[in-house]
Amino acid sequence: MTFIINLKSTLIQDIEKSYLKKNLPNIQIGDSVRMGLLIQEGNKERIQYAEGVVISIHKAGLNTSITIRKVMQGIGVERVYLVHSPRIKSISITRRSKVRRSKLYYLRTRSGKATRLKQKFR
């Protein structure tokens, strides 16, 4: 029985391997990122950029996702993006920050200057 389960999991991993993106930057918690998303409007497609701070990463192979938070017009907005999605055309890191947590959920309760993170220089 365990042989069949192992066989299924290796088959799934082999299939998923062909869909993984190879040219992803090393995204870490606290990074400010700029993502190019493919948006479809009617029968036209365009790239819309979304910027924000990575507050969490969920690593699960093909289902790896990141949560990005930004403040728009005084309201905090969080979105979860699948990193390996074909809808994401580009990911660039604009700034790295020095953090001591694996999840930055505490930024939800802060506002203004309290949300700033200390920049990490290489």
Buried (B, 14 or more C-beta within 10 A) or exposed (E): EEEEEEEEEEEEEEEEEEEEEEEEEEBBBBBBBBBBBEEEEEEEEEEEEBEBBBBBBEEEEBEBBBBBBBBEEEEBEBEEBBBBBEEBEEBEBEEBBEBEEEEBEEBEEEEEEEBEBEEEEE
